[in-house]
Amino acid sequence: MWEKKLEIYDKLVGKCPRFERKGKTMPYTSANGYMFSLLNKDGEIGIRFSKEVQQKYIEELQTTIYKSYGAVMKGYILIPDKMLEDLDVLSIYLNESYNYVMSLDPK
């Protein structure tokens, strides 16, 4: 199950040439000093947005906040499995997340 999600996550990140996947045991993306997506040990993908956008997508996508290793990930939403069927659409969200972290002051 986790390996299948890793394959999907890698394909998703592969559609976004401005950044690459990092991490061996905990795959993630980061830019400007901020992590903005990750695949947790449960095979769940989370993507980070501003607080306002996070709330909007939780409602629109009928999802919830994202947790990793029992911790609530600030600004992240849980990507519903149904969204994994269209990586072209999902890559738009991931690119939006990248744009968001690039708008923040560098860490």
N, C-alpha and C positions, 0 to 999 in steps of 0.2 A: 504494500500500500504506500509506504513512505517513498520507496524508490520511484513509483509511478508519479507521485506528486513532485518529486525532485525533477523528473524528466519534463513534466509540464512547466514547472517553474523555470527550468533552464531554457525551454523553448520560448516562454514568455519574455524573459530577459534578453534572449537572442534577437527578438523583434525590435529591441531598443538600442540602437548603435551608440548612443551617447554615454552609456555606462555599461559595466559588466558585473557579473555575479562574483561575489567574494565568499570566503568561508568554506572550509572543508566539512566540518561536522554540523555547522549551523549556517546554511546558505542564506546570504543576504545581499542587498545592494546598499551602497552609501555614496554620498557626494557632499562636498562642502563641509565635511566633518559630521554629517548626520546620516544615520541609517534610515532608509525610507521604504524598504520592503524586506520581508524575511519569510522563511519556511521553518516552522517550528517542529519539534520532535513528534507532534501528533499529525504532521502532514498538512497543517493548515497554513494558508498564505495570508499574510497581512500586508496592507499598504497604508502608508502614512499620508495624512492630509492636515490642513489647518483645522482648528477646532470647529469652525463654521461649516466647512466642506465635509468634515467627518460626520457631523450631525445630519447634514443633507443626504449623504450617501447611505447612512444607516437607515434612514427612512425610505429613500428611493429604492434601494436594493434589498430591503427587508432583511437586514443583517444586524450585526451587533459589534460591540467593541472587540478588539483582538487581544488575546492573551497568549503569552509565551512563557513556558515554564512556570505557570501559575501567577505570573505578574501581568497586570493590565498595561498594555503598551500605549502610552499617551499619544493620541492623535491617529491611531491605527484603526482600520476597520477589518473585520474578518471577510475575506473574499468567499462568497457562497460557491459551492461546488458547481452549480449550474453555470456560473460565469466562466469556468475553466474550459467550457466547450467552444468558446469564441475568443481565442487569444488575440485576434486583431483588435477587438473591442477592449479587451482587458489591457492591452498595451497602451491604449489611450489613457486609461486611469494611471498606469504606472508612469507614463511620461508626465502626466499632470503632477504626480507626487514628486518626481525629479525636479520639475520646475518650481514646486513649492519649496523644497529644501535649498535649492539654489537661490531663492529669494531671501533666505534667512542670512543673518550675519554669520560669516564662517566661524567654525569652532577652532 
